[in-house]
Amino acid sequence: MKIKIMVFLCGVFLALPLSAAVVKVASDDFTASANVITFSEFPLGTVNPTYTPAEYAGDVGDPTITFGGFFMGQSLSATPGVDCPGAAASACIVGTPTGPLMLDPDSPDTFTVTDGSNPSSPVLSGTPTFNGGIALLFSEDQFAVGFDGGFFNAVASTAITAFARDGSMLGSIGNDVEGIEFLGLALSNGASEIAGVFLDLIGAEPAGFAIDNVRFGTADEVDVIIIDDGDENGGPQADVPEPATIFIFTILCAGLAGQQRLRHQLKA
């Protein structure tokens, strides 16, 4: 009965107009004035690197960026087979970040490493190598964030999620292709409210994952057209590609529908 109700609610949800908080952006949407971190700025093996504007040739007032395994309020799942079916247990992160958004000092480390599958190596990996979560925290809120993720050997295996300073989730997008893919998102209201992003597994990923070429910036550093007709909160709306924050929810709904079909087949 519960599954039937969930499948029904999924159908209602997916029939609603798309009005997600984040939208997907490409690497070339970031202008030359946007900042880039390549992970070649520090020696290989650097643990949880900290980037001040001086490290990435930024300007005064640009953010300091720190890295870790996950945020305060999150943890490794105690039941990964239930929470992340098919995913590596070491990259199955659960829980909701607490505010203000902070990296958990006890979370598994991130570190720079070479990756023969990535043409722009070195990259940043979680722990263990290519199979751990990666969290990124900004000292100043950003409008858009993205990075090269991969190497992916499965579609819809990994997702980047953006959080506000109070720990609330702004939205999430997942990988659409195999190989190296740029995973970037921006806020559809045109505001700079992204305090941090997080990458972990949402499905089976045979080869694991890492990130490289992190791009970030404010609205004037990203080529996204903002329409000043206002939203329900009085802010501008972004005229950008289709919103993607329902990505993970869509996968969940598909899984529930599949389970419902299987139940009917077993009864037949």
Backbone as CSV, one residue per row, in Angstrom:
resi,resn,N_x,N_y,N_z,CA_x,CA_y,CA_z,C_x,C_y,C_z
1,MET,0.827,-1.205,0.000,0.000,0.000,0.000,0.862,1.256,0.000
2,LYS,1.928,1.257,0.838,2.800,2.430,0.903,3.469,2.692,-0.432
3,ILE,3.898,1.601,-1.120,4.558,1.766,-2.414,3.591,2.364,-3.423
4,LYS,2.322,1.934,-3.406,1.334,2.469,-4.333,1.144,3.960,-4.111
5,ILE,1.097,4.359,-2.834,0.938,5.780,-2.524,2.133,6.583,-3.019
6,MET,3.354,6.053,-2.805,4.556,6.759,-3.248,4.588,6.885,-4.764
7,VAL,4.234,5.806,-5.477,4.217,5.858,-6.944,3.217,6.886,-7.420
8,PHE,2.053,6.954,-6.749,1.052,7.949,-7.103,1.579,9.362,-6.895
9,LEU,2.225,9.592,-5.740,2.773,10.916,-5.457,3.864,11.293,-6.444
10,CYS,4.663,10.295,-6.845,5.701,10.566,-7.849,5.076,11.029,-9.148
11,GLY,3.971,10.357,-9.527,3.300,10.743,-10.767,2.783,12.154,-10.708
12,VAL,2.213,12.529,-9.561,1.714,13.892,-9.392,2.863,14.893,-9.442
13,PHE,3.961,14.570,-8.742,5.112,15.476,-8.671,5.704,15.714,-10.060
14,LEU,5.919,14.634,-10.818,6.571,14.762,-12.117,5.670,15.414,-13.150
15,ALA,4.372,15.499,-12.863,3.460,16.167,-13.782,3.406,17.668,-13.552
16,LEU,3.980,18.124,-12.430,3.975,19.546,-12.120,4.961,20.309,-12.989
17,PRO,4.758,21.618,-13.214,5.718,22.428,-13.972,7.067,22.432,-13.272
18,LEU,8.144,22.452,-14.053,9.485,22.456,-13.489,9.825,23.847,-12.956
19,SER,10.151,23.942,-11.685,10.491,25.240,-11.093,11.569,25.035,-10.047
20,ALA,12.613,24.315,-10.443,13.665,23.951,-9.498,14.529,25.148,-9.138
21,ALA,15.257,24.993,-8.039,16.097,26.077,-7.552,17.401,26.187,-8.316
22,VAL,17.867,25.097,-8.931,19.105,25.146,-9.688,18.873,24.689,-11.117
23,VAL,19.759,25.131,-11.995,19.739,24.725,-13.392,21.137,24.294,-13.791
24,LYS,21.214,23.437,-14.770,22.498,22.925,-15.220,23.178,23.931,-16.143
25,VAL,24.476,24.135,-15.949,25.252,25.034,-16.795,26.483,24.291,-17.313
26,ALA,26.998,24.745,-18.449,28.165,24.130,-19.075,29.434,24.882,-18.694
27,SER,30.579,24.254,-18.938,31.848,24.894,-18.588,32.059,26.190,-19.358
28,ASP,31.594,26.230,-20.614,31.806,27.448,-21.398,30.797,28.550,-21.057
29,ASP,29.884,28.288,-20.126,29.022,29.358,-19.628,29.771,30.262,-18.651
30,PHE,30.876,29.754,-18.101,31.708,30.552,-17.214,32.630,31.425,-18.061
31,THR,32.643,32.723,-17.812,33.456,33.637,-18.596,34.916,33.562,-18.162
32,ALA,35.762,34.293,-18.890,37.194,34.310,-18.568,37.452,34.934,-17.203
33,SER,36.509,35.720,-16.702,36.694,36.350,-15.395,36.326,35.423,-14.235
34,ALA,35.686,34.290,-14.544,35.353,33.325,-13.494,36.627,32.636,-13.012
35,ASN,36.618,32.181,-11.788,37.794,31.547,-11.217,37.849,30.059,-11.526
36,VAL,39.081,29.513,-11.585,39.288,28.100,-11.896,40.359,27.528,-10.966
37,ILE,40.090,26.344,-10.434,41.071,25.581,-9.662,41.372,24.305,-10.433
38,THR,42.649,24.030,-10.704,43.016,22.866,-11.509,43.648,21.744,-10.698
39,PHE,43.968,22.002,-9.429,44.627,21.063,-8.514,46.086,20.795,-8.867
40,SER,46.598,21.548,-9.845,48.035,21.508,-10.131,48.761,22.587,-9.332
41,GLU,48.004,23.366,-8.564,48.591,24.457,-7.775,49.373,23.955,-6.564
42,PHE,49.080,22.723,-6.128,49.756,22.139,-4.968,50.403,20.810,-5.351
43,PRO,51.384,20.335,-4.578,52.039,19.052,-4.878,51.052,17.888,-4.801
44,LEU,51.346,16.832,-5.546,50.539,15.625,-5.474,50.504,15.101,-4.042
45,GLY,49.365,14.590,-3.651,49.226,14.060,-2.302,48.810,15.082,-1.272
46,THR,48.600,16.341,-1.687,48.151,17.363,-0.742,46.781,16.988,-0.194
47,VAL,46.652,16.976,1.118,45.414,16.552,1.779,44.534,17.767,2.097
48,ASN,43.257,17.649,1.740,42.277,18.710,2.012,42.845,20.097,1.714
49,PRO,43.202,20.356,0.457,43.825,21.644,0.120,42.919,22.830,0.443
50,THR,43.537,23.932,0.833,42.834,25.185,1.069,43.304,26.201,0.050
51,TYR,42.359,26.783,-0.674,42.698,27.738,-1.723,42.259,29.141,-1.329
52,THR,43.214,29.999,-1.048,42.937,31.423,-0.918,42.969,32.018,-2.319
53,PRO,42.473,33.238,-2.515,42.521,33.842,-3.849,43.928,33.838,-4.456
54,ALA,44.959,33.959,-3.623,46.328,33.966,-4.143,46.691,32.650,-4.803
55,GLU,46.137,31.531,-4.289,46.468,30.208,-4.840,45.873,29.990,-6.223
56,TYR,44.738,30.619,-6.519,44.123,30.398,-7.838,44.070,31.678,-8.681
57,ALA,44.921,32.634,-8.342,45.028,33.898,-9.080,43.711,34.666,-9.063
58,GLY,43.035,34.646,-7.919,41.797,35.390,-7.786,42.044,36.832,-7.376
59,ASP,40.960,37.561,-7.218,41.039,38.963,-6.829,40.718,39.121,-5.342
60,VAL,41.054,40.270,-4.807,40.699,40.584,-3.427,39.178,40.536,-3.300
61,GLY,38.697,39.845,-2.309,37.256,39.692,-2.146,36.724,38.385,-2.667
62,ASP,37.539,37.671,-3.478,37.142,36.339,-3.935,37.208,35.362,-2.760
63,PRO,36.487,34.240,-2.839,36.397,33.349,-1.676,37.626,32.486,-1.450
64,THR,37.768,32.043,-0.215,38.683,30.961,0.124,37.882,29.666,0.021
65,ILE,38.480,28.631,-0.579,37.779,27.366,-0.798,38.494,26.266,-0.041
66,THR,37.734,25.493,0.718,38.291,24.372,1.470,37.567,23.088,1.071
67,PHE,38.258,21.967,1.266,37.732,20.666,0.832,37.747,19.661,1.978
68,GLY,36.819,18.719,1.921,36.752,17.643,2.901,35.858,16.532,2.381
69,GLY,35.633,15.522,3.232,34.846,14.370,2.808,33.354,14.619,2.790
70,PHE,32.843,15.375,3.769,31.435,15.759,3.806,31.248,16.851,4.847
71,PHE,30.010,17.338,4.985,29.712,18.462,5.870,29.252,17.983,7.250
72,MET,29.343,18.876,8.230,28.792,18.596,9.547,27.301,18.278,9.401
73,GLY,26.862,17.229,10.092,25.481,16.787,9.972,25.347,15.590,9.053
74,GLN,26.360,15.344,8.213,26.368,14.185,7.332,27.272,13.100,7.920
75,SER,27.142,11.891,7.385,27.969,10.786,7.846,27.954,9.674,6.819
76,LEU,28.886,8.743,6.947,28.845,7.539,6.146,27.650,6.710,6.573
77,SER,26.958,6.130,5.608,25.783,5.334,5.919,26.166,4.061,6.673
78,ALA,25.363,3.719,7.668,25.545,2.463,8.400,24.883,1.306,7.668
79,THR,24.009,1.632,6.712,23.321,0.618,5.913,23.401,0.998,4.433
80,PRO,24.602,0.978,3.854,24.761,1.428,2.463,23.952,0.624,1.457
81,GLY,23.728,-0.657,1.737,22.941,-1.462,0.814,21.508,-0.987,0.706
82,VAL,21.027,-0.323,1.761,19.671,0.227,1.769,19.665,1.665,1.258
83,ASP,20.617,2.467,1.733,20.645,3.888,1.389,21.185,4.163,-0.009
84,CYS,22.137,3.368,-0.458,22.770,3.585,-1.768,22.935,2.249,-2.490
85,PRO,21.868,1.617,-2.915,21.973,0.307,-3.564,22.910,0.329,-4.768
86,GLY,23.887,-0.561,-4.752,24.820,-0.668,-5.869,26.018,0.242,-5.780
87,ALA,25.993,1.231,-4.884,27.100,2.181,-4.760,28.130,1.679,-3.756
88,ALA,29.366,2.169,-3.904,30.417,1.822,-2.948,30.063,2.388,-1.576
89,ALA,30.189,1.571,-0.536,29.820,1.999,0.813,30.626,3.210,1.264
90,SER,31.874,3.326,0.801,32.744,4.423,1.210,32.320,5.771,0.641
91,ALA,31.403,5.760,-0.352,30.912,7.011,-0.943,29.409,7.142,-0.772
92,CYS,28.857,6.395,0.173,27.426,6.489,0.479,27.267,7.388,1.694
93,ILE,26.941,8.658,1.450,26.853,9.663,2.507,25.385,9.972,2.776
94,VAL,25.016,10.010,4.046,23.631,10.298,4.415,23.604,11.465,5.410
95,GLY,22.403,11.967,5.639,22.256,13.056,6.599,22.141,14.417,5.935
96,THR,21.656,15.366,6.689,21.466,16.737,6.210,22.455,17.669,6.895
97,PRO,23.181,18.489,6.128,24.136,19.413,6.758,23.450,20.344,7.752
98,THR,24.152,20.649,8.814,23.656,21.611,9.793,24.160,23.002,9.425
99,GLY,23.501,24.012,9.930,23.931,25.366,9.659,24.607,25.991,10.877
100,PRO,25.552,26.898,10.660,26.051,27.276,9.341,26.876,26.162,8.712
101,LEU,26.868,26.117,7.373,27.531,25.040,6.650,29.017,24.989,6.994
102,MET,29.477,23.798,7.421,30.875,23.599,7.799,31.323,22.208,7.370
103,LEU,32.597,22.078,6.986,33.153,20.771,6.714,33.322,20.009,8.019
104,ASP,33.072,18.705,7.975,33.273,17.872,9.156,34.752,17.520,9.253
105,PRO,35.466,17.978,10.282,36.901,17.695,10.392,37.207,16.207,10.570
106,ASP,36.211,15.420,10.954,36.410,13.986,11.137,36.017,13.173,9.914
107,SER,35.583,13.842,8.852,35.210,13.120,7.637,36.466,12.621,6.921
108,PRO,36.343,11.595,6.067,37.500,11.100,5.316,38.158,12.218,4.500
109,ASP,39.461,12.156,4.356,40.205,13.196,3.648,39.943,13.179,2.148
110,THR,40.151,14.343,1.535,40.320,14.438,0.089,41.799,14.687,-0.164
111,PHE,42.279,14.374,-1.366,43.699,14.582,-1.668,43.913,14.611,-3.169
112,THR,44.981,15.284,-3.585,45.303,15.373,-5.007,46.047,14.123,-5.440
113,VAL,45.731,13.659,-6.651,46.279,12.400,-7.146,46.276,12.426,-8.666
114,THR,47.114,11.633,-9.276,47.091,11.503,-10.739,45.968,10.562,-11.147
115,ASP,45.443,10.772,-12.343,44.369,9.940,-12.871,44.613,9.737,-14.360
116,GLY,44.999,8.521,-14.729,45.298,8.226,-16.121,44.097,8.327,-17.036
117,SER,42.890,8.324,-16.474,41.672,8.426,-17.285,41.249,9.867,-17.521
118,ASN,41.937,10.812,-16.886,41.588,12.220,-17.027,42.711,12.953,-17.748
119,PRO,42.431,13.542,-18.913,43.484,14.209,-19.693,44.076,15.437,-19.031
120,SER,43.404,15.982,-17.998,43.929,17.173,-17.336,44.372,16.864,-15.908
121,SER,44.770,15.602,-15.639,45.287,15.205,-14.333,46.415,16.148,-13.918
122,PRO,46.593,16.469,-12.613,46.040,15.817,-11.425,44.600,16.204,-11.128
123,VAL,43.967,15.414,-10.215,42.586,15.609,-9.833,42.490,15.568,-8.311
124,LEU,41.281,15.822,-7.808,41.037,15.680,-6.373,40.148,14.463,-6.153
125,SER,40.597,13.573,-5.283,39.869,12.346,-4.970,39.425,12.357,-3.511
126,GLY,38.363,11.594,-3.233,37.979,11.322,-1.864,38.727,10.096,-1.369
127,THR,38.414,9.657,-0.151,39.038,8.475,0.448,38.004,7.353,0.559
128,PRO,38.337,6.128,0.091,39.570,5.726,-0.575,39.653,6.298,-1.994
129,THR,40.791,6.115,-2.637,41.030,6.725,-3.944,39.900,6.427,-4.917
130,PHE,39.298,7.494,-5.447,38.222,7.449,-6.439,36.921,6.844,-5.905
131,ASN,36.806,6.665,-4.613,35.583,6.069,-4.072,35.162,6.704,-2.756
132,GLY,35.372,8.009,-2.619,34.951,8.716,-1.414,34.265,10.023,-1.756
133,GLY,33.423,10.511,-0.857,32.733,11.772,-1.069,33.680,12.955,-1.093
134,ILE,33.278,14.017,-1.793,34.078,15.246,-1.900,33.169,16.436,-1.638
135,ALA,33.494,17.215,-0.616,32.723,18.411,-0.285,33.598,19.645,-0.473
136,LEU,32.983,20.709,-0.940,33.686,21.957,-1.250,32.949,23.096,-0.561
137,LEU,33.661,23.889,0.235,33.045,24.977,0.992,33.646,26.323,0.583
138,PHE,32.782,27.302,0.294,33.200,28.661,-0.049,33.070,29.572,1.170
139,SER,34.033,30.466,1.328,33.926,31.458,2.400,32.919,32.543,2.042
140,GLU,32.656,32.718,0.736,31.664,33.675,0.251,30.732,32.958,-0.715
141,ASP,29.437,33.232,-0.621,28.454,32.542,-1.448,28.668,32.835,-2.935
142,GLN,28.390,31.823,-3.755,28.572,31.912,-5.195,27.242,31.710,-5.930
143,PHE,27.192,32.179,-7.184,26.011,32.020,-8.022,26.037,30.697,-8.783
144,ALA,27.226,30.312,-9.262,27.353,29.086,-10.062,28.646,28.369,-9.708
145,VAL,28.596,27.040,-9.746,29.744,26.189,-9.433,29.704,24.974,-10.355
146,GLY,30.873,24.521,-10.784,30.921,23.306,-11.587,32.322,22.759,-11.661
147,PHE,32.439,21.498,-12.079,33.752,20.872,-12.237,33.651,19.678,-13.165
148,ASP,34.806,19.271,-13.686,34.876,18.055,-14.480,34.814,16.864,-13.530
149,GLY,33.826,16.011,-13.688,33.695,14.826,-12.856,33.955,13.573,-13.669
150,GLY,34.382,12.509,-13.013,34.602,11.256,-13.719,35.867,10.573,-13.223
151,PHE,36.324,9.579,-13.933,35.794,9.055,-15.167,34.594,8.166,-14.854
152,PHE,33.423,8.482,-15.443,32.219,7.731,-15.146,32.073,6.531,-16.085
153,ASN,31.754,5.399,-15.515,31.475,4.200,-16.314,30.007,3.817,-16.257
154,ALA,29.196,4.700,-15.714,27.757,4.477,-15.662,27.051,5.824,-15.650
155,VAL,25.899,5.885,-16.284,25.085,7.097,-16.294,24.272,7.153,-15.006
156,ALA,24.026,8.358,-14.516,23.229,8.588,-13.306,23.807,7.869,-12.095
157,SER,25.114,7.856,-12.008,25.772,7.193,-10.883,26.214,8.178,-9.813
158,THR,26.375,9.436,-10.192,26.973,10.433,-9.301,26.200,11.742,-9.390
159,ALA,26.123,12.465,-8.289,25.392,13.732,-8.286,26.161,14.801,-7.535
160,ILE,26.052,16.042,-8.032,26.572,17.218,-7.334,25.373,17.934,-6.720
161,THR,25.483,18.249,-5.432,24.398,18.892,-4.700,24.896,20.204,-4.111
162,ALA,24.092,21.253,-4.255,24.455,22.569,-3.732,23.694,22.854,-2.447
163,PHE,24.385,23.497,-1.491,23.783,23.842,-0.205,23.935,25.332,0.070
164,ALA,22.959,25.876,0.786,23.015,27.264,1.235,23.811,27.344,2.531
165,ARG,24.063,28.550,3.005,24.870,28.752,4.205,24.209,28.142,5.454
166,ASP,22.880,28.059,5.450,22.192,27.488,6.599,22.102,25.965,6.535
167,GLY,22.716,25.357,5.521,22.718,23.911,5.376,21.585,23.356,4.548
168,SER,20.637,24.185,4.152,19.514,23.710,3.340,19.982,23.390,1.923
169,MET,19.346,22.371,1.327,19.715,21.962,-0.021,19.073,22.880,-1.048
170,LEU,19.885,23.346,-1.998,19.397,24.220,-3.057,18.983,23.431,-4.285
171,GLY,19.648,22.311,-4.526,19.321,21.492,-5.685,20.457,20.566,-6.044
172,SER,20.213,19.680,-7.004,21.183,18.652,-7.351,21.059,18.276,-8.817
173,ILE,22.181,17.895,-9.434,22.171,17.349,-10.788,23.105,16.142,-10.825
174,GLY,22.865,15.229,-11.751,23.694,14.036,-11.878,24.329,13.931,-13.246
175,ASN,25.237,12.969,-13.394,25.917,12.800,-14.673,24.991,12.155,-15.695
176,ASP,25.015,12.700,-16.925,24.158,12.220,-18.006,24.866,11.268,-18.951
177,VAL,26.198,11.248,-18.906,26.965,10.442,-19.852,28.084,9.709,-19.126
178,GLU,28.710,8.783,-19.828,29.901,8.121,-19.313,31.130,8.937,-19.700
179,GLY,32.246,8.675,-19.036,33.475,9.403,-19.326,33.644,10.589,-18.405
180,ILE,34.315,11.644,-18.891,34.487,12.888,-18.144,33.355,13.826,-18.515
181,GLU,32.638,14.335,-17.532,31.512,15.239,-17.790,31.598,16.446,-16.868
182,PHE,31.320,17.620,-17.411,31.274,18.817,-16.581,29.935,18.855,-15.859
183,LEU,29.989,18.868,-14.544,28.788,18.953,-13.717,28.730,20.350,-13.120
184,GLY,27.883,21.191,-13.679,27.784,22.571,-13.219,26.358,22.967,-12.942
185,LEU,26.156,23.793,-11.951,24.813,24.275,-11.637,24.857,25.737,-11.220
186,ALA,23.753,26.422,-11.442,23.588,27.824,-11.061,22.207,27.993,-10.459
187,LEU,22.004,29.065,-9.716,20.711,29.315,-9.094,19.774,30.006,-10.076
188,SER,18.561,29.488,-10.183,17.610,30.020,-11.150,17.085,31.398,-10.775
189,ASN,17.298,31.841,-9.520,16.832,33.175,-9.134,17.888,34.250,-9.349
190,GLY,19.061,33.844,-9.872,20.109,34.809,-10.165,20.921,35.260,-8.971
191,ALA,20.638,34.722,-7.789,21.321,35.158,-6.572,22.577,34.348,-6.301
192,SER,23.502,34.911,-5.554,24.700,34.200,-5.097,24.403,33.642,-3.714
193,GLU,23.995,32.371,-3.663,23.581,31.754,-2.403,24.192,30.368,-2.197
194,ILE,25.095,29.944,-3.102,25.712,28.629,-2.964,26.901,28.740,-2.020
195,ALA,26.781,28.142,-0.837,27.869,28.167,0.140,28.791,26.973,-0.011
196,GLY,28.280,25.893,-0.568,29.094,24.697,-0.744,28.420,23.705,-1.653
197,VAL,29.201,22.786,-2.193,28.671,21.702,-3.019,29.289,20.391,-2.564
198,PHE,28.639,19.319,-2.950,29.019,18.000,-2.476,28.830,16.992,-3.600
199,LEU,29.796,16.098,-3.783,29.716,15.063,-4.814,29.819,13.702,-4.164
200,ASP,28.828,12.851,-4.438,28.891,11.477,-3.941,28.135,10.566,-4.892
201,LEU,28.141,9.281,-4.592,27.477,8.297,-5.438,25.990,8.220,-5.129
202,ILE,25.188,8.067,-6.182,23.764,7.813,-6.023,23.385,6.493,-6.685
203,GLY,24.372,5.811,-7.251,24.153,4.530,-7.909,25.479,3.817,-8.099
204,ALA,25.430,2.708,-8.809,26.645,1.928,-9.055,27.582,2.677,-9.996
205,GLU,28.847,2.789,-9.627,29.866,3.429,-10.464,31.108,2.544,-10.452
206,PRO,31.303,1.718,-11.482,32.389,0.727,-11.487,33.781,1.311,-11.329
207,ALA,34.042,2.497,-11.910,35.407,3.037,-11.921,35.646,4.091,-10.854
208,GLY,34.629,4.461,-10.090,34.811,5.514,-9.109,34.786,6.891,-9.748
209,PHE,35.239,7.922,-9.009,35.131,9.287,-9.516,36.111,10.204,-8.808
210,ALA,36.392,11.327,-9.460,37.208,12.402,-8.902,36.741,13.691,-9.568
211,ILE,37.288,14.834,-9.143,36.909,16.109,-9.748,38.153,16.868,-10.196
212,ASP,37.961,17.750,-11.165,39.052,18.582,-11.665,38.458,19.852,-12.258
213,ASN,39.310,20.856,-12.427,38.929,22.112,-13.081,37.647,22.700,-12.491
214,VAL,37.701,23.003,-11.206,36.561,23.595,-10.507,36.388,25.043,-10.964
215,ARG,35.184,25.384,-11.432,34.875,26.742,-11.867,33.778,27.311,-10.969
216,PHE,33.879,28.593,-10.665,32.880,29.219,-9.802,32.887,30.718,-10.043
217,GLY,31.750,31.332,-9.726,31.678,32.775,-9.913,30.331,33.346,-9.537
218,THR,30.248,34.668,-9.584,28.999,35.382,-9.346,28.264,35.530,-10.671
219,ALA,27.061,36.127,-10.638,26.219,36.189,-11.829,26.887,36.929,-12.989
220,ASP,27.722,37.915,-12.693,28.372,38.658,-13.772,29.583,37.920,-14.345
221,GLU,29.891,36.730,-13.797,31.002,35.936,-14.301,30.536,34.664,-15.006
222,VAL,29.227,34.569,-15.229,28.647,33.396,-15.876,27.673,33.870,-16.937
223,ASP,27.767,33.317,-18.142,26.905,33.728,-19.249,25.539,33.056,-19.155
224,VAL,24.752,33.515,-18.208,23.373,33.069,-18.040,22.504,34.312,-18.081
225,ILE,21.486,34.295,-18.944,20.621,35.460,-19.090,19.629,35.501,-17.944
226,ILE,19.596,36.609,-17.226,18.669,36.792,-16.117,17.515,37.670,-16.581
227,ILE,16.286,37.173,-16.427,15.094,37.923,-16.810,14.577,38.658,-15.584
228,ASP,14.508,39.972,-15.651,14.114,40.771,-14.498,12.602,40.957,-14.395
229,ASP,11.844,39.866,-14.592,10.409,39.991,-14.407,9.998,39.574,-13.002
230,GLY,10.971,39.117,-12.190,10.713,38.797,-10.791,10.049,37.454,-10.598
231,ASP,10.351,36.817,-9.475,9.691,35.575,-9.099,8.756,35.841,-7.939
232,GLU,8.207,34.790,-7.345,7.252,34.990,-6.265,7.879,35.638,-5.041
233,ASN,9.217,35.599,-4.948,9.905,36.222,-3.823,10.471,37.595,-4.173
234,GLY,10.170,38.058,-5.397,10.613,39.380,-5.790,11.967,39.410,-6.461
235,GLY,12.613,38.256,-6.619,13.921,38.216,-7.245,13.831,37.921,-8.733
236,PRO,14.929,38.085,-9.476,14.923,37.808,-10.904,14.911,36.316,-11.184
237,GLN,14.481,35.946,-12.375,14.508,34.564,-12.814,15.580,34.399,-13.880
238,ALA,16.146,33.206,-13.967,17.184,32.943,-14.950,16.602,32.231,-16.154
239,ASP,16.909,32.725,-17.350,16.487,32.063,-18.576,17.604,31.113,-18.974
240,VAL,17.533,29.886,-18.515,18.607,28.923,-18.655,18.037,27.582,-19.055
241,PRO,18.909,26.557,-19.311,18.400,25.248,-19.694,17.490,24.654,-18.630
242,GLU,16.819,23.568,-19.000,15.830,22.924,-18.139,16.333,22.686,-16.726
243,PRO,15.566,23.034,-15.697,15.974,22.795,-14.314,16.231,21.334,-14.058
244,ALA,17.127,21.067,-13.090,17.541,19.690,-12.879,17.498,19.233,-11.438
245,THR,16.895,19.975,-10.555,16.917,19.542,-9.160,16.045,18.340,-8.891
246,ILE,15.148,17.974,-9.829,14.330,16.790,-9.612,15.032,15.525,-10.087
247,PHE,16.324,15.644,-10.445,17.055,14.497,-11.004,17.004,13.289,-10.075
248,ILE,17.429,13.478,-8.827,17.474,12.352,-7.903,16.066,11.852,-7.600
249,PHE,15.109,12.764,-7.448,13.741,12.352,-7.160,13.172,11.536,-8.310
250,THR,13.519,11.899,-9.549,13.054,11.153,-10.709,13.579,9.733,-10.679
251,ILE,14.875,9.579,-10.323,15.457,8.245,-10.238,14.742,7.424,-9.171
252,LEU,14.449,8.039,-8.018,13.731,7.356,-6.953,12.365,6.904,-7.427
253,CYS,11.668,7.776,-8.120,10.345,7.433,-8.620,10.412,6.287,-9.616
254,ALA,11.437,6.328,-10.485,11.596,5.244,-11.457,11.835,3.920,-10.743
255,GLY,12.622,3.964,-9.675,12.887,2.745,-8.909,11.636,2.209,-8.242
256,LEU,10.815,3.102,-7.692,9.566,2.690,-7.060,8.612,2.094,-8.080
257,ALA,8.566,2.720,-9.261,7.689,2.198,-10.306,8.138,0.814,-10.743
258,GLY,9.467,0.645,-10.853,9.999,-0.660,-11.235,9.681,-1.717,-10.204
259,GLN,9.762,-1.337,-8.923,9.442,-2.276,-7.855,7.968,-2.655,-7.900
260,GLN,7.117,-1.685,-8.224,5.696,-1.956,-8.319,5.406,-2.922,-9.461
261,ARG,6.090,-2.716,-10.614,5.896,-3.631,-11.752,6.336,-5.026,-11.380
262,LEU,7.468,-5.145,-10.651,7.972,-6.455,-10.253,6.974,-7.159,-9.347
263,ARG,6.354,-6.428,-8.447,5.354,-7.015,-7.550,4.195,-7.578,-8.334
264,HIS,3.749,-6.857,-9.393,2.665,-7.346,-10.213,3.067,-8.592,-10.982
265,GLN,4.326,-8.611,-11.488,4.803,-9.777,-12.232,4.872,-11.011,-11.350
266,LEU,5.298,-10.832,-10.103,5.403,-11.971,-9.184,4.018,-12.523,-8.826
267,LYS,3.018,-11.630,-8.809,1.658,-12.085,-8.501,1.023,-12.804,-9.670
268,ALA,1.499,-12.457,-10.905,0.874,-13.021,-12.123,1.159,-14.524,-12.244
